[in-house]
Amino acid sequence: MKANNLLMILLLMGALSGLSGYAESELPYADNLQAVLDSTCQLTGVRGVSVAIIIPGYKPWAGVSGESYPGQPVNPDMLFDMASASKTITAALILDLCEDGLISLDDPISMYLPDYPNVNGSITIRQLLNHTCGLYDMVSHPNGPFNKPYHEIKFEKCWTMQEIFTELGGEPYFTPGEGFHYTQAGYQLASLIVQSVTHSSLADQIQKRLLDPLGIDGMMLDFTRPVPQGYEVAHPWVDVDSDGVPEDVDSWSRNWIASLSRILIYTRAMDFAVWAHELFNGNILEQSSLEDMLTFVHPKPEEMDKPLFSDYGLGVGLVNPQLVKGCRTWGHFGSIYGYRSFLGHLADYNVTLVILYNSDTDNAFPILDGLLEIVLENTEGDVDLSEK
């Protein structure tokens, strides 16, 4: 990809300001998509939602429904936390560093990191990214912030890596490479490897290597910096007291979750969709790197905490076909207090879909289902990007 950076910049600099890098024909069933979005948003109780869909031959479609807070409707330029969908971006960054020879996927992490409790230094970078490292998942810790009422969390606490692996760690699930268990720990350590070999932050490297070449400057990657000019963050809504009533927690500090995640990426739906569409069309990584990303491990059913994926690659899952009308879909889900996200690339249609919510309900699948039904009714699918 790197040899084509200049050409990509010329083609895509306008992709986010008028989307001139794509077809100009309006999507003929845009009104149907908006109607489904409005009806399912109300049906599911989602506070607000922002959607972007890229379909070959048409101008990318953006749709919104609901509100950020009372009196302020969601608009397409609002930023949402993409939560764990950011794993796709982190994995792409690691692969980009591999292309530059700074690291190798099969390097043991001991080459780059100090010792941490319950962390086997022979774990490879590849195993961090495809969840075969066996590391304990802090989200499951019974005394951790994810397993207590929201209002009891220490919101201003900034967790260190030593604290994470000491206070929220545990015995590994298995020997590295001998099983599958979805865990945040792999991506926490991957972020430290990026810092170690680049001598800069994960946020800076993502912007420089993955976003700048596409002219994407609206993602918010660093809480120490202001929200990009002209953008606004959609307010997150959380059931604070477990009484079934979500509350606006926009004024509550997110330092705790930023330090635990190592990075929070806030994005508008279209930026994320454009980036992912270029990724899966081979315009961000070299072909061999994309093949590495899409080389899936096949977890046993009992190894999957939630049946969201049938297989998992490097920061990309093969989405459970029951959730996407049987389509071969590469992508990721994201779930964090106050936000939910979905990134999906329908591989046989070359269609990319991003859905971002500003509430933490898990009942939003009717939105995905309704949008997919309309897209598939109007799109012919015979593209096989795995042969690209």
FIVOKOL-711693 format. One record per residue (C-alpha): residue in three letters; y, z negated, x. Coordinates in steps of 0.25 Angstrom, whole numbers. Layout:
BEGIN
<node "ala", <Y, Z, X>> ...
//
This chain:
BEGIN
<node "met", <0, 0, 0>> <node "lys", <10, -4, 11>> <node "ala", <12, 11, 15>> <node "asn", <17, 14, 1>> <node "asn", <26, 2, 0>> <node "leu", <39, 11, 0>> <node "leu", <33, 20, -10>> <node "met", <30, 9, -19>> <node "ile", <43, 3, -18>> <node "leu", <50, 16, -22>> <node "leu", <41, 18, -34>> <node "leu", <41, 3, -38>> <node "met", <54, -2, -35>> <node "gly", <58, 2, -49>> <node "ala", <45, -3, -55>> <node "leu", <52, -16, -59>> <node "ser", <65, -10, -63>> <node "gly", <62, 0, -73>> <node "leu", <48, 2, -68>> <node "ser", <51, 16, -63>> <node "gly", <38, 16, -54>> <node "tyr", <30, 17, -67>> <node "ala", <29, 27, -79>> <node "glu", <41, 28, -88>> <node "ser", <34, 30, -101>> <node "glu", <35, 19, -111>> <node "leu", <22, 13, -115>> <node "pro", <20, 18, -129>> <node "tyr", <13, 6, -134>> <node "ala", <23, -4, -129>> <node "asp", <27, -9, -142>> <node "asn", <13, -12, -145>> <node "leu", <11, -20, -133>> <node "gln", <24, -28, -136>> <node "ala", <19, -31, -150>> <node "val", <6, -36, -145>> <node "leu", <13, -45, -135>> <node "asp", <22, -51, -145>> <node "ser", <11, -54, -155>> <node "thr", <1, -60, -145>> <node "cys", <12, -68, -138>> <node "gln", <15, -75, -151>> <node "leu", <0, -76, -154>> <node "thr", <-4, -83, -141>> <node "gly", <8, -92, -141>> <node "val", <12, -87, -127>> <node "arg", <27, -91, -125>> <node "gly", <31, -78, -118>> <node "val", <24, -66, -111>> <node "ser", <28, -55, -102>> <node "val", <19, -42, -101>> <node "ala", <19, -30, -92>> <node "ile", <10, -18, -93>> <node "ile", <9, -6, -84>> <node "ile", <1, 6, -89>> <node "pro", <0, 19, -82>> <node "gly", <10, 30, -87>> <node "tyr", <19, 20, -94>> <node "lys", <31, 11, -91>> <node "pro", <26, -3, -88>> <node "trp", <27, -11, -101>> <node "ala", <34, -25, -101>> <node "gly", <33, -34, -114>> <node "val", <37, -48, -117>> <node "ser", <35, -58, -128>> <node "gly", <39, -72, -131>> <node "glu", <48, -81, -124>> <node "ser", <51, -88, -111>> <node "tyr", <58, -100, -119>> <node "pro", <64, -101, -132>> <node "gly", <75, -91, -134>> <node "gln", <71, -83, -121>> <node "pro", <61, -72, -124>> <node "val", <52, -67, -112>> <node "asn", <58, -55, -105>> <node "pro", <51, -45, -96>> <node "asp", <59, -50, -84>> <node "met", <54, -65, -85>> <node "leu", <45, -70, -74>> <node "phe", <32, -77, -77>> <node "asp", <23, -85, -68>> <node "met", <11, -76, -65>> <node "ala", <2, -88, -62>> <node "ser", <-11, -84, -56>> <node "ala", <-9, -69, -58>> <node "ser", <-1, -71, -45>> <node "lys", <-15, -72, -38>> <node "thr", <-15, -57, -38>> <node "ile", <-2, -56, -31>> <node "thr", <-6, -66, -20>> <node "ala", <-19, -59, -18>> <node "ala", <-12, -46, -16>> <node "leu", <-3, -53, -6>> <node "ile", <-15, -57, 2>> <node "leu", <-20, -43, 2>> <node "asp", <-7, -38, 7>> <node "leu", <-7, -48, 18>> <node "cys", <-22, -43, 21>> <node "glu", <-17, -28, 22>> <node "asp", <-6, -33, 32>> <node "gly", <-17, -39, 41>> <node "leu", <-12, -53, 39>> <node "ile", <-24, -59, 33>> <node "ser", <-38, -54, 28>> <node "leu", <-45, -57, 15>> <node "asp", <-57, -63, 23>> <node "asp", <-49, -72, 32>> <node "pro", <-53, -87, 30>> <node "ile", <-41, -95, 26>> <node "ser", <-42, -104, 38>> <node "met", <-36, -93, 46>> <node "tyr", <-23, -95, 38>> <node "leu", <-23, -109, 32>> <node "pro", <-24, -124, 36>> <node "asp", <-35, -132, 30>> <node "tyr", <-34, -137, 16>> <node "pro", <-44, -147, 9>> <node "asn", <-56, -141, 2>> <node "val", <-52, -127, 8>> <node "asn", <-62, -119, 16>> <node "gly", <-55, -112, 27>> <node "ser", <-66, -101, 27>> <node "ile", <-61, -96, 13>> <node "thr", <-56, -82, 14>> <node "ile", <-43, -76, 9>> <node "arg", <-51, -67, 0>> <node "gln", <-58, -79, -6>> <node "leu", <-45, -86, -9>> <node "leu", <-41, -74, -17>> <node "asn", <-54, -71, -25>> <node "his", <-56, -86, -28>> <node "thr", <-69, -87, -20>> <node "cys", <-64, -97, -11>> <node "gly", <-69, -109, -19>> <node "leu", <-57, -117, -18>> <node "tyr", <-54, -128, -28>> <node "asp", <-44, -124, -39>> <node "met", <-33, -134, -39>> <node "val", <-30, -130, -54>> <node "ser", <-43, -137, -57>> <node "his", <-40, -150, -50>> <node "pro", <-41, -161, -61>> <node "asn", <-29, -168, -55>> <node "gly", <-20, -156, -53>> <node "pro", <-8, -152, -60>> <node "phe", <-15, -141, -68>> <node "asn", <-24, -152, -75>> <node "lys", <-13, -161, -80>> <node "pro", <-3, -160, -91>> <node "tyr", <8, -151, -87>> <node "his", <19, -162, -88>> <node "glu", <11, -170, -78>> <node "ile", <12, -160, -67>> <node "lys", <21, -163, -55>> <node "phe", <30, -151, -56>> <node "glu", <38, -153, -44>> <node "lys", <26, -155, -35>> <node "cys", <24, -144, -24>> <node "trp", <10, -144, -20>> <node "thr", <6, -142, -5>> <node "met", <-7, -134, -2>> <node "gln", <-12, -147, 4>> <node "glu", <-10, -155, -9>> <node "ile", <-16, -143, -17>> <node "phe", <-29, -143, -9>> <node "thr", <-29, -159, -8>> <node "glu", <-25, -164, -21>> <node "leu", <-29, -152, -30>> <node "gly", <-41, -147, -22>> <node "gly", <-56, -149, -23>> <node "glu", <-69, -145, -17>> <node "pro", <-71, -130, -16>> <node "tyr", <-79, -124, -28>> <node "phe", <-88, -116, -18>> <node "thr", <-89, -110, -4>> <node "pro", <-79, -99, -2>> <node "gly", <-84, -86, -7>> <node "glu", <-96, -92, -15>> <node "gly", <-90, -92, -28>> <node "phe", <-77, -90, -37>> <node "his", <-67, -100, -42>> <node "tyr", <-53, -97, -46>> <node "thr", <-44, -106, -38>> <node "gln", <-29, -107, -35>> <node "ala", <-32, -112, -21>> <node "gly", <-36, -98, -15>> <node "tyr", <-22, -93, -19>> <node "gln", <-15, -105, -14>> <node "leu", <-21, -103, 0>> <node "ala", <-19, -88, -1>> <node "ser", <-4, -91, -2>> <node "leu", <-4, -100, 10>> <node "ile", <-11, -89, 18>> <node "val", <0, -79, 14>> <node "gln", <10, -89, 20>> <node "ser", <2, -91, 32>> <node "val", <1, -77, 36>> <node "thr", <15, -72, 32>> <node "his", <23, -84, 35>> <node "ser", <30, -82, 22>> <node "ser", <28, -86, 7>> <node "leu", <18, -80, -3>> <node "ala", <30, -77, -12>> <node "asp", <37, -69, -1>> <node "gln", <25, -61, 3>> <node "ile", <22, -58, -11>> <node "gln", <36, -53, -13>> <node "lys", <36, -45, 0>> <node "arg", <23, -39, 0>> <node "leu", <19, -37, -15>> <node "leu", <32, -37, -23>> <node "asp", <43, -31, -15>> <node "pro", <35, -17, -13>> <node "leu", <35, -16, -28>> <node "gly", <50, -20, -30>> <node "ile", <46, -33, -37>> <node "asp", <56, -43, -35>> <node "gly", <55, -51, -48>> <node "met", <43, -60, -46>> <node "met", <47, -75, -43>> <node "leu", <38, -80, -32>> <node "asp", <45, -91, -26>> <node "phe", <50, -103, -34>> <node "thr", <61, -106, -23>> <node "arg", <68, -93, -26>> <node "pro", <75, -90, -39>> <node "val", <70, -82, -50>> <node "pro", <73, -67, -47>> <node "gln", <86, -63, -53>> <node "gly", <85, -57, -67>> <node "tyr", <72, -64, -70>> <node "glu", <68, -77, -78>> <node "val", <56, -85, -78>> <node "ala", <48, -86, -91>> <node "his", <48, -101, -95>> <node "pro", <34, -107, -94>> <node "trp", <28, -114, -106>> <node "val", <17, -125, -104>> <node "asp", <10, -135, -113>> <node "val", <16, -147, -106>> <node "asp", <10, -158, -114>> <node "ser", <-3, -151, -118>> <node "asp", <2, -152, -133>> <node "gly", <0, -137, -135>> <node "val", <16, -134, -135>> <node "pro", <21, -126, -123>> <node "glu", <34, -131, -116>> <node "asp", <44, -123, -108>> <node "val", <42, -128, -94>> <node "asp", <51, -119, -86>> <node "ser", <59, -131, -81>> <node "trp", <47, -138, -75>> <node "ser", <45, -136, -60>> <node "arg", <34, -127, -56>> <node "asn", <34, -131, -42>> <node "trp", <20, -138, -43>> <node "ile", <13, -125, -48>> <node "ala", <21, -116, -38>> <node "ser", <15, -125, -26>> <node "leu", <1, -125, -32>> <node "ser", <1, -110, -34>> <node "arg", <8, -107, -21>> <node "ile", <16, -96, -28>> <node "leu", <20, -94, -43>> <node "ile", <24, -79, -46>> <node "tyr", <33, -77, -57>> <node "thr", <34, -63, -62>> <node "arg", <38, -54, -73>> <node "ala", <27, -46, -80>> <node "met", <31, -32, -75>> <node "asp", <33, -36, -60>> <node "phe", <18, -42, -60>> <node "ala", <13, -30, -68>> <node "val", <19, -20, -58>> <node "trp", <14, -27, -46>> <node "ala", <0, -28, -51>> <node "his", <0, -14, -56>> <node "glu", <4, -9, -42>> <node "leu", <-6, -19, -36>> <node "phe", <-18, -13, -44>> <node "asn", <-14, 1, -42>> <node "gly", <-15, -1, -26>> <node "asn", <0, -1, -23>> <node "ile", <1, -15, -17>> <node "leu", <-11, -17, -9>> <node "glu", <-19, -7, -1>> <node "gln", <-32, -2, -8>> <node "ser", <-41, -11, 0>> <node "ser", <-33, -23, -3>> <node "leu", <-33, -20, -18>> <node "glu", <-48, -18, -17>> <node "asp", <-50, -32, -11>> <node "met", <-41, -38, -22>> <node "leu", <-50, -31, -33>> <node "thr", <-63, -35, -26>> <node "phe", <-68, -45, -36>> <node "val", <-77, -57, -35>> <node "his", <-86, -59, -47>> <node "pro", <-86, -74, -52>> <node "lys", <-97, -80, -60>> <node "pro", <-93, -83, -74>> <node "glu", <-94, -98, -71>> <node "glu", <-84, -96, -59>> <node "met", <-73, -92, -68>> <node "asp", <-65, -103, -74>> <node "lys", <-58, -94, -84>> <node "pro", <-64, -80, -88>> <node "leu", <-51, -72, -84>> <node "phe", <-58, -64, -73>> <node "ser", <-72, -58, -71>> <node "asp", <-69, -56, -57>> <node "tyr", <-59, -59, -46>> <node "gly", <-53, -52, -34>> <node "leu", <-42, -56, -25>> <node "gly", <-31, -61, -35>> <node "val", <-36, -52, -45>> <node "gly", <-46, -54, -56>> <node "leu", <-54, -44, -64>> <node "val", <-50, -49, -78>> <node "asn", <-61, -53, -88>> <node "pro", <-63, -41, -96>> <node "gln", <-63, -48, -109>> <node "leu", <-49, -52, -107>> <node "val", <-44, -38, -104>> <node "lys", <-52, -30, -115>> <node "gly", <-63, -26, -104>> <node "cys", <-53, -19, -95>> <node "arg", <-55, -20, -80>> <node "thr", <-43, -28, -77>> <node "trp", <-38, -34, -63>> <node "gly", <-28, -45, -64>> <node "his", <-25, -60, -65>> <node "phe", <-22, -71, -75>> <node "gly", <-12, -82, -72>> <node "ser", <-11, -96, -78>> <node "ile", <-1, -107, -74>> <node "tyr", <7, -117, -82>> <node "gly", <17, -109, -91>> <node "tyr", <12, -95, -88>> <node "arg", <1, -86, -89>> <node "ser", <-1, -72, -84>> <node "phe", <-10, -60, -84>> <node "leu", <-11, -48, -74>> <node "gly", <-20, -37, -77>> <node "his", <-23, -23, -72>> <node "leu", <-32, -15, -80>> <node "ala", <-39, -7, -69>> <node "asp", <-44, 4, -77>> <node "tyr", <-31, 7, -84>> <node "asn", <-21, 4, -73>> <node "val", <-14, -5, -82>> <node "thr", <-7, -18, -78>> <node "leu", <-4, -29, -87>> <node "val", <4, -42, -84>> <node "ile", <6, -53, -95>> <node "leu", <14, -66, -92>> <node "tyr", <15, -78, -101>> <node "asn", <25, -90, -100>> <node "ser", <15, -100, -106>> <node "asp", <2, -105, -102>> <node "thr", <-6, -102, -114>> <node "asp", <-20, -96, -112>> <node "asn", <-20, -89, -125>> <node "ala", <-13, -77, -121>> <node "phe", <-24, -67, -120>> <node "pro", <-21, -60, -133>> <node "ile", <-8, -55, -126>> <node "leu", <-17, -48, -115>> <node "asp", <-27, -43, -125>> <node "gly", <-16, -37, -135>> <node "leu", <-9, -30, -124>> <node "leu", <-22, -25, -117>> <node "glu", <-27, -19, -131>> <node "ile", <-14, -11, -132>> <node "val", <-14, -6, -118>> <node "leu", <-29, -2, -118>> <node "glu", <-27, 5, -131>> <node "asn", <-17, 14, -125>> <node "thr", <-22, 16, -110>> <node "glu", <-33, 24, -105>> <node "gly", <-41, 17, -94>> <node "asp", <-49, 24, -83>> <node "val", <-41, 20, -70>> <node "asp", <-50, 14, -60>> <node "leu", <-41, 8, -49>> <node "ser", <-53, 2, -42>> <node "glu", <-56, 16, -37>> <node "lys", <-41, 18, -33>> 
//
